Amino acid sequence: MVALSEKTEQQRVDMEIPILLDPTVLRAARRIYRIYCTLNSRVSKRPFGVAINRDNHRGQLIFNNKPILLPGECFVPIKQIESEAY
């Protein structure tokens, strides 16, 4: 039982550690999220983040809490997209 609670605590801590991303990737993720918010202002479902290709900066919103990424993609959490202190 202790091992399970330690594992969940470690996962919680891992999710709070900020991830340093390439500024152009972050900018592209913010653009994708901003377009989604503009077009779907009435939709209350909030994405967990954006999966984005590092090379061509194409991406899509992720609504699952455990994203499956393709090779060359990275995940930008919504917390980091919405934060202005980068």
Contacts in CASP RR format, 6 or more apart in sequence:
PFRMAT RR
TARGET T0000
AUTHOR 0000-0000-0000
METHOD contacts of the structure
MODEL  1
MVALSEKTEQQRVDMEIPILLDPTVLRAARRIYRIYCTLNSRVSKRPFGV
AINRDNHRGQLIFNNKPILLPGECFVPIKQIESEAY
15 77 0 8 1.000
18 80 0 8 1.000
19 76 0 8 1.000
19 77 0 8 1.000
19 80 0 8 1.000
21 74 0 8 1.000
21 76 0 8 1.000
21 80 0 8 1.000
22 54 0 8 1.000
23 86 0 8 1.000
24 57 0 8 1.000
25 52 0 8 1.000
25 54 0 8 1.000
25 57 0 8 1.000
25 74 0 8 1.000
25 76 0 8 1.000
26 76 0 8 1.000
26 80 0 8 1.000
26 81 0 8 1.000
26 86 0 8 1.000
28 52 0 8 1.000
28 57 0 8 1.000
28 59 0 8 1.000
29 49 0 8 1.000
29 50 0 8 1.000
29 52 0 8 1.000
29 59 0 8 1.000
29 76 0 8 1.000
29 81 0 8 1.000
30 81 0 8 1.000
32 50 0 8 1.000
32 52 0 8 1.000
32 59 0 8 1.000
32 60 0 8 1.000
32 61 0 8 1.000
33 47 0 8 1.000
33 49 0 8 1.000
33 50 0 8 1.000
33 61 0 8 1.000
33 78 0 8 1.000
33 81 0 8 1.000
33 82 0 8 1.000
36 47 0 8 1.000
36 61 0 8 1.000
45 63 0 8 1.000
46 78 0 8 1.000
47 61 0 8 1.000
47 62 0 8 1.000
47 63 0 8 1.000
47 78 0 8 1.000
48 62 0 8 1.000
48 63 0 8 1.000
48 64 0 8 1.000
48 65 0 8 1.000
48 67 0 8 1.000
48 77 0 8 1.000
48 78 0 8 1.000
49 61 0 8 1.000
49 62 0 8 1.000
49 67 0 8 1.000
49 75 0 8 1.000
49 76 0 8 1.000
49 77 0 8 1.000
49 78 0 8 1.000
49 81 0 8 1.000
50 59 0 8 1.000
50 60 0 8 1.000
50 61 0 8 1.000
50 62 0 8 1.000
50 75 0 8 1.000
50 76 0 8 1.000
50 78 0 8 1.000
50 81 0 8 1.000
51 59 0 8 1.000
51 60 0 8 1.000
51 62 0 8 1.000
51 67 0 8 1.000
51 69 0 8 1.000
51 70 0 8 1.000
51 73 0 8 1.000
51 74 0 8 1.000
51 75 0 8 1.000
51 76 0 8 1.000
52 58 0 8 1.000
52 59 0 8 1.000
52 73 0 8 1.000
52 74 0 8 1.000
52 75 0 8 1.000
52 76 0 8 1.000
53 59 0 8 1.000
53 70 0 8 1.000
53 72 0 8 1.000
53 73 0 8 1.000
54 72 0 8 1.000
54 73 0 8 1.000
54 74 0 8 1.000
55 72 0 8 1.000
59 73 0 8 1.000
62 75 0 8 1.000
67 75 0 8 1.000
69 75 0 8 1.000
80 86 0 8 1.000
END
